[in-house]
Amino acid sequence: MTVTDGAITAPEETLALPAGPVIANRPLGVFTRPQGNEGWKSWLFTVDHKRIGVMYGAAAMFFFLVGGAEALFIRLQLATPDGSVIGAGTYNGVFTMHGVTMIFLVAMPMAAAFANYLLPLQIGARDVAFPRLNAFSFWCFLAGGLLLTSSMLIGGWFQNVPDGGWFNYAPNSGVLFSPHKGIDFYAVGLQITGIASLVSSINLIVTVLNMRTKGMSLFRMPVLTWMLLITQFLLLFAIPVITVALFLLMFDRLWDANFFNVAAGADPLLWQHLFWIFGHPEVYILVLPAFGIVSEIIPTFSRKPLFGYHFMVASGIAIGFMGWGVWAHHMFTSGIGPLAVAAFSVSTMFIAVPTGVKILNWLGTMYGGRLRFTTPMLYAVGVVSMFTIGGLSGVTHSIAPSDTQQTDTYYIVAHFHYVIFGGIILGLFGGLHFWWPKIFGYMLDEGWGKAAFWVILIGFNFTFGPMHILGLQGMSRRIATYRADEGFAFWNMVATIGAFVIAIGVAMLLWNIYKSTRDWRRAGRPDVGPDPWDARALEWMTASPTPEHNFDSEIEVEGLDEFWHRKYGKDETGRVVRAAPTSEVAHDGSNTKVHLPSPSYWPIVLGGGILLVGYGLIYNLWLAAAGVVLLVASIYGWILEPPDDPEAAGHDEDGHDDGDGHGDADSNGDSAEAEEEAATVG
């Protein structure tokens, strides 16, 4: 590195690093990717982790609109007594698909969008460990999501949708009580999305553990990286549990097995145990990425380092461990016995402690800071406040007598949405505004952003706040209507109005995206710069939008918040002062001498094969057999895909083309030594 006027700047030399692992001393999948490639094929066949992150986010927003429309139908049905907007059977399908969509097709993939885009950047890596597997994870997720969503259309409007709730309790999920194909779509579709989550989690774990840049120790990683890493471990251990449950359910329904058939001596509580052993870690799979996002936003706009970094990391790890020991608080009324109830009551109380640590750390970060209430900061503060409310209502469920009264009432619905929407969706929306300029190269309009935030926040509280009251008044969840003399009409109307206010806020957010994009193009696409927020982590150290190769050269990390410390120092009096402008510290993205993984069409073909297998299992095994043939052929083609593009010219570190597509490895020293160094760094 060089020092200019007291400012540490990035090294000028460039490294041609492979993005994949080295097998038999040869980089896997490292032929040169054309810089600045455009067109629909470049998106369909991409293995660039950033584009895959963008596609995850776009798919999640599409499903968010679908799930939001389902929510509006629910609120229209319940707005007045004796509602007749949709029938009871359709209502069961609508509220089931709303829950399944929002959890599995919105919150999880939106968190995956941030993980795919930001994890390599925050650890200073060129790419993820397995780029083609990363692409496959997206196409596999999309296959499962489309299969699930298509259940609303196949066989008639909402005639073949899952109708057992997102938790799908046995024996209601059996053929006797749900004879149509809806639960089959649920069982098969969620298995497919589970494959995507499992593949992605393994890929991202290997990326973080093996591909951190020089000097990036575990406790120099940003909190977001830590929270996403913990999330991947939770996925790694939780997805197999729900997969087993879904596998048993599929065999029950498709091939007359008796895993949950009471008449054959089975115990339907098996499903509840398996589902909630997955289901409660799932809550933290959803919320930890949002916690990480908030932990990036608040220090940036408080002009302070994160208060209690090590405690924040430790509390996330504690949540990851303790989340496995509280699942049965969902089953206090199922007859599991007083000893189990007492044990899980205590564990539920304990898990509130690490969550409280995070809230105190965020407040400590803001205390005494120079706060700037930008749109991302508003969303972050909204998460802290709304999640605190949801957490406090959740703690009441650790008290068994209270839980017994609240179970299956709208009090549970209120608590759940204060956690999921208030703690997760608001956090993800804040991250969307925060990293938008890094992803697309221009800012979202602050005026529209702040207005949308306040409309969404007000609508959110008007929607789910009254549900606490409805639950305490005794309104059961999952009912399609109610009588006028039950006293639920007023607060249901308030909740319905609130839901449409949220819809207006989301429409304002979408308008903001459209307007900001249009204005940026009309203005001649001005450069927003690499660091528009004056942020702290490494992703802001490269150009905006992020170039394909991420960084122009390897970054050597010397401490936490490395990028911030390269910009700021202390004068003789100990006062923090600007040491170097961002232009001297950040990379400009101009390096074109970097070897990157090649585009590949096999991930999307493999995803299509899995989709065929899914439909075949539900409707016709011959179709499944065709899907298996396509799947096997895809894997075979994937294996035989050449590691180097025969049409691409390779470059060595000095940019010399040796004519064979690999560069002149000997021009800078021994080839084996160069490959060994590349394997170590990349």
Steps between C-alpha positions, in 0.01 A plus 500: 500500500603862459470797732427842353472804727429274793224312317523129442389417147428177323791322334540570132595152386231264373451131557344257255318288754278202422157517655460126546691235692807334353476131414813310399693829484261640241245777568142384455284713275730800466487611137463866429147638518431786257492830687173696492297224331139595436182336374263241635742210443755665726243482780367152430844341484683718752700359789589847634400506867383860469262434213370192678439718806308749287289220350425363846385847602287551189332160543437572868336834416276329243388244757461784755240658273326163463501442877388857561203456267405187694518699824265763360246228413522374859439847640212568258335176611533594868425872471135453592296229676371214286748583225428353158786628284642147467361167613623308804688241295670765289580695816688198639710492185560875499628524858711187451662631184550841661702344782695262275575775249612762749726267698648266241477709182551855633688531828744212442597585139517873577751421776678271251519795260703701750709195592588423138580857407680620812679208666790474250532879494510535877777244535699635204449196275479480120192277498330223694670164539275314253358746244304248292346343810405852602318549171331162540375599848311792348345304212406220738334749734314657209383156385357424844342845528334477160374149574345617827348812346365314198275304736279812509427465127512130415162330509310823559551819701617394850353151453831317550685717749636381836234564763648378828678817612871566446563255792278236332415295810422130469253333474331795320768472231397142419305393194187445711472866601668658193431271202609742225859560387571810710698332779697308235611834353600605853702186572681487165547874453655555842735206449626666182551838668668313785756355259576855385546623857723207590724544195526873559581461869788259433636729229491812718647324805797381293535848352522673838723240665743453209503812285549794735759746379841535662474615861121450518475295819160389625477786746587755236195401295202740498203405718288443189748237383481334840120499508482361145757232587299392806189496282669263254590260782140512622382418149753220472356324805135609482417426135565123533246485786214653301610296197449179700153619607405594144635169370282307745198715410562442129512123552180517704314683227645354181569139596264426791761491775384543859750727671225740618191279465335473841279212388814297428652574841716800401539812712428833326710675767801364311430761234477779759832403658680474166344819367577716804852360547546661160247778552649684792857511366324618184393814688868580560589399144267783402588759763880471533568643151278797587692541826823505300363762261395723789847454652652642180257790461492638854880550542519666157234758577596541866858587397625253760640148502256232605470492878605163647606327177611180678179487704298547183676209333478282812128571537443390140690176563300448822173549311619243246559244773204580726253508211510121494373469857168684493292329230245341732365834622290471184350183648404593857135409436576174317532284812878463515494499881575746783875420522557577132286813528707625795832428326404676179350793694839560661691465172260744332570756772876453461506556126369853555836591659726497188230680305486764771879534476468594134235763571713655775804503270307680228377757751854535633626562148246774441553660842723801466537455125450755226182343367396544138145382443532388142253250358715197595541639853124546536444138406772389744346694789162360397641148532637570849169638624260261327702188573519602866119508511480163327762355734319618811172347382694181425641479851144474632478166319769357724247510785300184444162618641519817291602301193207264548261794476677664208565193285310499170370853553581818311740594778737243349444648153585846637818378674614307196456794262672747731799267486479402132387826342624744763830323561578340166322668208574851631864398545521360148339814358757707690778290349345546156528880531846482662670282238299616197771746383765230537296253296365729226721807510242763594303609808132450567313825559519588870173692508297215354696250709419672829136551404464131410659401831256702709199377304614137537575543872165664575312242296694221671401613848139559400489149352664289768463709815121440513559126464637494856162630616305261278701208635442600861130535419505138385503519121642177364751500220428321171124571512338611175234720663337599830160613627412863562415433867854373575639854520786460252373729224662835596858383543479277194397800291792699645738213412364482146548874447854463634573220253403721208714781643796256491413425138512873422842522669634207295363664184688818597820297543458348153426843354818627666700229324344585164533878543859485626602275211331727246653818646847344510480402134367840398788667687754308292570225755713706741750311713390473863852404608612192690403625847194727499415435868857533638470139621738263673516154339702373203216489247514881488868484402425414139318678220121538478343298351735225609721380211489133404837433659400677828839649588784620277759342729526297815416692816704449814290552812663630817197545724125519539335762274808501278355731237402763755844500657658555159287814464538638853779541753576706810687827527747601772217571745336160445211647302368290211577673169476411134829343391426428135220561251302200387641537148847420632389202707234330290560294186366639174408164347727546199699176528426274202767240571298282735401142420141424595266200473332453166123524448327162498157387384506172694368648829178620335459171310545308824241723667260425214557127547413527870184695413392220264564243772285704737201518266550133414481391863173687538331403172679230299809294573585485128548876510719450806704243308555755221609748764746249644648443153545876455641526852757224445595639159548844657729364769696305239537808280596707803777257590638500145479878462855620424667694781631756249317677220667387173399829336629728776854636506661476840731755655771473756555754773682729254223466242704295248299265281676171445256399227366185665239659719696452822750783510873473535536355847879482476541870427477583869652193651431135546153387390444267795589775744264742327214249513569425865488871584179541301341207681596647837359844427207411274 
